[in-house]
Amino acid sequence: PTRWSLYRVLHPLLPRTLHGRCLDAGAGRMAFALMAQNHVEEYMAMDIQIRSGLQLAGSVMEIPLQHDSLDSILCLQVLEHVPDPERALREFFRCLKPGGVLLLSVPHLAYLHNEPHDYLRFTKHGLRVFLERAGFRDIEITPAGGLLSFLGHIPSMLVKSIFAPIPFLNRLAFLLNSLYAKSIAGLDAHIEKRKIFALNHVAVARKP
């Protein structure tokens, strides 16, 4: 439910925001690479951990690109692992051309992961302040997921953990879990409108 609720928000934003020369900053396993490539002229994946498929290796706090060299930046679930997220946002701003767009997602409620490099959680208000300090304008912030997805994550993980090692049953468990996750995320989108229990926040911000 946590991943599906984030996907529901991100999916319609990709064609609206990504274009031209695009950097996937902190791409990891490049989960959104194929979708991003459908909307851009040049896709570049960058991560601090070197792995197959990357075009660049480096930190989001020191991007190895020139000023005003990108049309769009995709950065998903990365800033919580960065000890100085404001520096990273200033780097995004530096690398974007005037009018360039940043599509960003960050956690609000999440368990500890990738320790010890798990430093921060973001409210929508704090995220807006960070983006404005970096120079971004026309900022839109959308919550992704809520209390149902947060609570629904626990049984979902249990099912995956129990059945993953069992041949044949693991495939069935995966399919049922997928239906469960989509149902929970769908219900979540229609209740608790204030989303004070938002799992993630998705931001679109533009360089003037």
Residue frames as qw, qx, qy, qz and C-alpha x, y, z in Angstrom:
[[0.000, 0.880, 0.476, 0.000, 0.00, 0.00, 0.00],
 [0.305, -0.761, 0.086, 0.566, 2.82, 2.46, 0.71],
 [0.320, -0.194, 0.594, 0.713, 4.35, 2.03, -2.74],
 [0.182, 0.514, 0.746, 0.382, 1.07, 1.92, -4.62],
 [0.075, -0.892, -0.376, 0.239, -0.25, 5.09, -2.96],
 [0.259, -0.637, 0.287, 0.667, 2.93, 6.90, -4.04],
 [0.297, 0.073, 0.745, 0.592, 2.64, 5.52, -7.58],
 [0.146, 0.732, 0.664, 0.043, -0.98, 6.78, -7.85],
 [0.067, -0.914, -0.084, 0.391, 0.20, 10.34, -7.30],
 [0.317, -0.525, 0.510, 0.603, 3.41, 10.15, -9.36],
 [0.508, 0.256, 0.746, 0.345, 2.01, 8.45, -12.47],
 [0.317, 0.840, 0.420, 0.130, -0.04, 11.41, -13.85],
 [0.180, -0.925, 0.126, 0.310, 2.73, 13.88, -12.98],
 [0.641, -0.228, 0.520, 0.516, 5.47, 12.21, -15.02],
 [0.463, 0.486, 0.516, 0.533, 4.19, 13.28, -18.47],
 [0.028, -0.958, -0.260, -0.118, 3.33, 16.77, -17.18],
 [0.377, -0.890, 0.203, 0.160, 6.71, 17.52, -15.63],
 [0.639, -0.341, 0.533, 0.437, 9.50, 15.46, -17.19],
 [0.632, 0.764, 0.127, -0.007, 10.88, 16.67, -20.51],
 [0.303, 0.875, -0.366, 0.087, 14.04, 17.37, -22.46],
 [0.514, 0.357, -0.688, 0.368, 17.29, 16.40, -20.77],
 [0.710, -0.569, -0.043, -0.412, 16.30, 14.68, -17.52],
 [0.228, 0.401, -0.799, 0.386, 18.34, 13.53, -14.53],
 [0.805, -0.430, -0.357, -0.197, 17.05, 10.74, -12.29],
 [0.079, 0.647, -0.540, 0.532, 18.89, 11.85, -9.14],
 [0.376, -0.261, 0.776, -0.434, 19.45, 9.02, -6.69],
 [0.657, 0.159, -0.451, -0.582, 18.02, 6.56, -9.18],
 [0.635, -0.257, 0.668, -0.292, 18.80, 3.41, -7.16],
 [0.488, 0.075, 0.849, 0.188, 17.45, 0.44, -9.10],
 [0.123, 0.149, -0.433, -0.880, 15.86, 2.82, -11.63],
 [0.263, 0.372, 0.857, -0.241, 12.29, 1.76, -10.86],
 [0.363, 0.771, 0.327, -0.407, 10.83, 4.66, -12.89],
 [0.256, -0.406, 0.543, 0.689, 13.40, 4.63, -15.71],
 [0.228, 0.287, 0.815, 0.449, 11.15, 3.13, -18.40],
 [0.052, 0.825, 0.556, -0.089, 8.27, 5.45, -17.57],
 [0.169, -0.795, 0.072, 0.578, 10.52, 8.52, -17.49],
 [0.331, -0.210, 0.640, 0.661, 12.18, 7.63, -20.79],
 [0.268, 0.569, 0.739, 0.242, 8.80, 7.80, -22.54],
 [0.002, 0.941, 0.333, -0.066, 8.58, 11.54, -21.84],
 [0.271, -0.835, 0.255, 0.404, 12.13, 12.86, -22.22],
 [0.636, 0.716, -0.282, -0.057, 14.69, 13.29, -24.98],
 [0.510, 0.419, -0.663, 0.352, 17.63, 12.21, -22.83],
 [0.778, -0.585, -0.071, -0.218, 17.42, 10.22, -19.60],
 [0.403, 0.493, -0.641, 0.428, 20.40, 10.05, -17.23],
 [0.802, -0.529, -0.264, -0.080, 20.41, 7.91, -14.09],
 [0.246, 0.594, -0.534, 0.549, 22.72, 8.95, -11.25],
 [0.804, -0.556, -0.176, -0.118, 23.36, 7.29, -7.91],
 [0.221, -0.810, 0.523, -0.149, 26.05, 7.37, -5.26],
 [0.693, -0.222, 0.685, 0.021, 26.32, 3.56, -5.47],
 [0.254, 0.466, -0.640, -0.556, 27.81, 2.41, -8.75],
 [0.623, 0.151, 0.753, -0.147, 25.70, -0.20, -10.54],
 [0.302, 0.164, 0.742, 0.575, 24.84, -1.35, -14.04],
 [0.125, 0.724, 0.628, 0.256, 22.76, 1.07, -16.10],
 [0.222, -0.846, -0.168, 0.454, 23.91, 4.30, -14.49],
 [0.538, 0.723, 0.079, 0.425, 25.13, 7.15, -16.64],
 [0.073, 0.724, -0.343, 0.594, 26.55, 9.14, -13.72],
 [0.699, -0.358, -0.538, 0.305, 27.96, 8.27, -10.31],
 [0.191, 0.312, -0.261, 0.893, 27.87, 10.88, -7.59],
 [0.119, -0.437, -0.692, 0.561, 26.08, 12.52, -4.70],
 [0.067, 0.803, 0.510, 0.301, 23.03, 14.76, -5.06],
 [0.349, -0.866, -0.088, 0.346, 24.95, 17.23, -2.89],
 [0.161, -0.654, 0.474, 0.567, 27.59, 17.59, -5.60],
 [0.788, 0.472, 0.388, -0.084, 26.15, 16.77, -9.02],
 [0.477, -0.315, 0.495, 0.654, 28.82, 16.38, -11.72],
 [0.385, 0.634, 0.562, 0.366, 26.98, 18.54, -14.28],
 [0.245, 0.158, 0.050, 0.955, 27.27, 22.12, -15.49],
 [0.188, 0.386, 0.385, -0.817, 25.00, 25.02, -14.49],
 [0.539, 0.493, 0.058, -0.681, 21.70, 25.29, -16.41],
 [0.115, 0.337, -0.853, -0.383, 22.22, 21.96, -18.17],
 [0.053, 0.232, 0.970, -0.048, 18.98, 20.10, -17.38],
 [0.338, -0.303, -0.377, -0.808, 15.35, 20.55, -18.36],
 [0.760, -0.442, -0.102, -0.465, 13.93, 18.35, -15.60],
 [0.114, 0.369, -0.848, 0.362, 14.99, 16.39, -12.53],
 [0.811, -0.320, -0.363, -0.330, 13.34, 13.33, -11.00],
 [0.156, 0.376, -0.747, 0.526, 14.26, 12.62, -7.37],
 [0.753, -0.349, -0.317, -0.459, 12.20, 9.98, -5.56],
 [0.860, -0.506, -0.058, -0.043, 12.60, 8.95, -1.91],
 [0.717, 0.345, -0.257, 0.548, 16.19, 10.19, -1.73],
 [0.024, 0.718, -0.216, 0.661, 16.39, 13.31, 0.46],
 [0.761, -0.600, 0.063, -0.238, 15.75, 11.41, 3.71],
 [0.933, -0.109, 0.034, 0.340, 19.10, 9.70, 3.11],
 [0.473, 0.583, -0.061, 0.658, 20.99, 12.95, 2.53],
 [0.491, -0.423, -0.449, 0.616, 22.62, 14.63, 5.55],
 [0.038, -0.436, -0.045, 0.898, 22.17, 18.10, 3.99],
 [0.406, 0.554, 0.713, 0.142, 18.97, 18.13, 1.90],
 [0.141, 0.921, 0.118, -0.343, 19.06, 21.91, 1.42],
 [0.193, -0.587, 0.591, 0.519, 22.43, 21.59, -0.27],
 [0.380, 0.172, 0.858, 0.299, 20.98, 18.92, -2.57],
 [0.292, 0.794, 0.523, -0.107, 18.05, 21.18, -3.49],
 [0.004, 0.863, -0.198, -0.464, 20.44, 24.04, -4.27],
 [0.300, -0.287, 0.778, 0.471, 22.34, 21.65, -6.55],
 [0.380, 0.510, 0.762, 0.121, 19.10, 20.73, -8.35],
 [0.160, 0.917, 0.216, -0.296, 18.36, 24.44, -8.78],
 [0.184, -0.687, 0.473, 0.520, 21.88, 25.11, -10.11],
 [0.332, -0.082, 0.844, 0.413, 21.71, 22.33, -12.70],
 [0.366, 0.640, 0.674, -0.033, 18.23, 23.17, -14.01],
 [0.214, 0.296, 0.343, 0.865, 17.77, 25.61, -16.87],
 [0.249, 0.140, 0.258, -0.923, 15.49, 28.60, -16.24],
 [0.705, 0.090, -0.184, -0.679, 11.97, 27.19, -16.44],
 [0.443, 0.170, -0.880, 0.004, 13.23, 23.71, -15.56],
 [0.740, -0.401, -0.074, -0.536, 11.11, 21.44, -13.38],
 [0.044, 0.301, -0.891, 0.336, 11.87, 19.29, -10.33],
 [0.797, -0.267, -0.314, -0.441, 9.63, 16.31, -9.52],
 [0.126, 0.393, -0.761, 0.500, 10.41, 15.20, -5.99],
 [0.758, -0.453, -0.345, -0.317, 9.00, 12.76, -3.43],
 [0.128, 0.408, -0.694, 0.579, 9.92, 12.51, 0.25],
 [0.480, -0.365, -0.796, 0.050, 8.58, 10.48, 3.21],
 [0.337, -0.593, 0.132, -0.719, 6.47, 11.92, 6.00],
 [0.757, -0.371, 0.429, -0.325, 5.68, 8.70, 7.91],
 [0.799, 0.379, -0.465, -0.037, 8.07, 5.81, 7.34],
 [0.885, -0.443, 0.062, 0.129, 9.96, 3.16, 9.28],
 [0.254, -0.761, 0.518, 0.296, 13.75, 3.30, 9.62],
 [0.909, 0.335, 0.222, 0.111, 15.49, 1.95, 6.53],
 [0.663, 0.584, -0.144, 0.446, 18.92, 1.95, 4.87],
 [0.512, -0.852, 0.108, 0.025, 20.45, 2.59, 8.27],
 [0.271, -0.564, -0.419, 0.658, 22.53, 4.39, 9.36],
 [0.111, -0.033, 0.294, 0.949, 21.86, 6.74, 6.42],
 [0.176, -0.647, -0.669, -0.320, 18.26, 7.57, 7.31],
 [0.291, 0.006, -0.305, 0.907, 18.21, 11.12, 8.62],
 [0.197, 0.129, 0.132, -0.963, 14.93, 12.97, 8.07],
 [0.170, 0.554, 0.810, 0.088, 11.16, 12.99, 7.56],
 [0.070, 0.057, 0.190, 0.978, 9.36, 15.91, 5.88],
 [0.247, 0.627, 0.594, -0.439, 6.09, 17.72, 6.58],
 [0.442, 0.679, 0.441, 0.387, 4.54, 19.56, 3.64],
 [0.103, -0.994, -0.041, 0.013, 5.31, 22.86, 5.34],
 [0.545, -0.621, 0.418, 0.378, 8.98, 22.04, 5.91],
 [0.645, 0.209, 0.569, 0.466, 9.36, 20.78, 2.35],
 [0.277, 0.880, 0.305, 0.234, 7.95, 24.03, 0.96],
 [0.294, -0.925, 0.175, 0.167, 10.37, 26.08, 3.07],
 [0.647, -0.320, 0.531, 0.443, 13.35, 24.02, 1.86],
 [0.549, 0.480, 0.535, 0.427, 12.30, 24.40, -1.79],
 [0.093, 0.972, 0.176, 0.124, 11.74, 28.15, -1.48],
 [0.456, -0.786, 0.294, 0.297, 15.11, 28.65, 0.22],
 [0.644, -0.069, 0.578, 0.497, 16.76, 26.88, -2.70],
 [0.038, 0.330, -0.315, -0.889, 15.09, 29.34, -5.09],
 [0.034, 0.281, 0.888, 0.363, 12.21, 27.26, -6.48],
 [0.356, 0.174, 0.176, -0.901, 8.81, 28.78, -7.26],
 [0.694, 0.083, -0.357, -0.620, 5.38, 27.57, -8.50],
 [0.030, 0.222, -0.942, 0.248, 5.53, 24.83, -5.87],
 [0.774, -0.181, -0.220, -0.565, 2.78, 22.20, -5.74],
 [0.028, -0.289, 0.905, -0.311, 2.82, 19.64, -2.91],
 [0.768, -0.120, -0.326, -0.537, 0.49, 16.60, -2.94],
 [0.514, -0.390, 0.700, -0.305, 0.14, 14.04, -0.12],
 [0.634, 0.204, -0.684, -0.296, 0.44, 10.36, -1.07],
 [0.571, -0.164, -0.789, 0.158, -1.12, 7.71, 1.13],
 [0.397, -0.587, 0.156, -0.688, -2.61, 8.07, 4.57],
 [0.493, -0.399, 0.638, -0.435, -3.47, 6.18, 7.73],
 [0.936, 0.141, 0.184, -0.265, -5.03, 3.18, 5.92],
 [0.746, 0.554, -0.343, 0.136, -1.94, 2.67, 3.78],
 [0.020, -0.645, 0.637, -0.421, 0.30, 3.10, 6.80],
 [0.663, -0.240, 0.584, -0.402, -1.57, 0.44, 8.79],
 [0.917, 0.327, 0.082, -0.214, -2.07, -1.78, 5.72],
 [0.392, 0.709, -0.584, 0.052, 1.65, -1.91, 5.10],
 [0.375, -0.462, 0.751, -0.286, 2.21, -4.25, 8.07],
 [0.815, 0.111, 0.535, -0.195, 0.06, -7.24, 6.94],
 [0.699, 0.693, -0.141, -0.107, 1.29, -6.71, 3.39],
 [0.158, 0.707, -0.677, 0.133, 4.91, -7.09, 4.48],
 [0.585, -0.267, 0.713, -0.282, 4.05, -10.13, 6.62],
 [0.868, 0.370, 0.267, -0.196, 2.46, -11.94, 3.68],
 [0.562, 0.745, -0.359, 0.021, 5.44, -11.20, 1.45],
 [0.115, -0.636, 0.728, -0.227, 7.91, -12.35, 4.10],
 [0.708, -0.120, 0.635, -0.286, 6.07, -15.62, 4.88],
 [0.842, 0.394, 0.352, -0.109, 5.39, -16.77, 1.32],
 [0.293, 0.837, -0.403, -0.224, 8.43, -15.41, -0.56],
 [0.154, -0.495, 0.850, 0.090, 10.56, -18.57, 0.06],
 [0.606, 0.153, 0.758, -0.186, 7.77, -21.00, -0.94],
 [0.023, -0.096, 0.702, 0.705, 7.71, -21.95, -4.64],
 [0.125, -0.442, -0.780, -0.425, 4.34, -21.58, -6.44],
 [0.272, -0.758, -0.555, 0.207, 2.69, -20.00, -3.39],
 [0.313, -0.446, -0.014, 0.838, 4.91, -16.95, -3.63],
 [0.047, 0.159, 0.534, 0.829, 3.46, -16.06, -7.05],
 [0.282, -0.636, -0.673, -0.251, -0.12, -16.35, -5.76],
 [0.416, -0.652, -0.365, 0.518, 0.76, -14.35, -2.66],
 [0.259, -0.184, 0.206, 0.926, 2.30, -11.64, -4.84],
 [0.097, -0.371, -0.605, -0.698, -0.85, -11.33, -6.96],
 [0.396, -0.698, -0.597, -0.019, -3.19, -11.26, -3.97],
 [0.440, -0.519, -0.201, 0.705, -0.96, -8.79, -2.20],
 [0.167, 0.060, 0.349, 0.920, -1.00, -6.53, -5.27],
 [0.255, -0.569, -0.609, -0.490, -4.82, -6.51, -5.30],
 [0.502, -0.657, -0.465, 0.315, -4.86, -5.83, -1.56],
 [0.395, -0.304, -0.007, 0.867, -2.41, -2.93, -1.91],
 [0.011, 0.255, 0.449, 0.856, -4.38, -1.31, -4.73],
 [0.373, -0.649, -0.619, -0.238, -7.64, -1.63, -2.77],
 [0.498, -0.604, -0.338, 0.522, -6.16, -0.09, 0.38],
 [0.294, -0.169, 0.161, 0.927, -4.53, 2.75, -1.55],
 [0.089, -0.421, -0.578, -0.693, -7.77, 3.39, -3.46],
 [0.430, -0.723, -0.541, 0.001, -9.81, 3.63, -0.27],
 [0.508, -0.447, -0.175, 0.715, -7.16, 5.80, 1.34],
 [0.221, 0.155, 0.309, 0.912, -7.41, 8.34, -1.46],
 [0.268, -0.544, -0.488, -0.628, -11.06, 9.03, -0.58],
 [0.598, -0.711, -0.369, 0.027, -10.91, 9.32, 3.21],
 [0.568, -0.621, -0.049, 0.538, -9.14, 11.54, 5.74],
 [0.494, 0.803, 0.189, 0.276, -8.92, 14.45, 3.31],
 [0.168, -0.956, 0.238, -0.002, -6.47, 16.51, 5.38],
 [0.878, 0.291, -0.290, 0.248, -3.92, 13.70, 5.16],
 [0.298, -0.832, 0.399, -0.243, -2.23, 14.50, 8.45],
 [0.780, -0.300, 0.545, 0.062, -1.04, 10.87, 8.31],
 [0.669, 0.689, -0.229, -0.159, 0.39, 11.24, 4.78],
 [0.918, -0.166, 0.201, 0.299, 3.04, 8.60, 4.11],
 [0.553, 0.004, 0.297, 0.778, 4.81, 10.71, 1.49],
 [0.211, 0.830, 0.146, -0.496, 4.68, 14.13, -0.10],
 [0.624, 0.309, 0.463, 0.548, 5.18, 14.70, -3.81],
 [0.036, -0.793, -0.049, 0.607, 6.36, 18.14, -4.94],
 [0.588, 0.544, 0.338, 0.494, 6.55, 19.80, -8.32],
 [0.247, -0.833, -0.026, 0.495, 8.72, 22.94, -8.31],
 [0.635, 0.671, 0.193, 0.332, 10.03, 25.20, -11.05],
 [0.501, -0.310, 0.045, 0.807, 13.19, 27.27, -11.47],
 [0.245, 0.849, 0.238, -0.403, 12.09, 30.80, -12.46]]
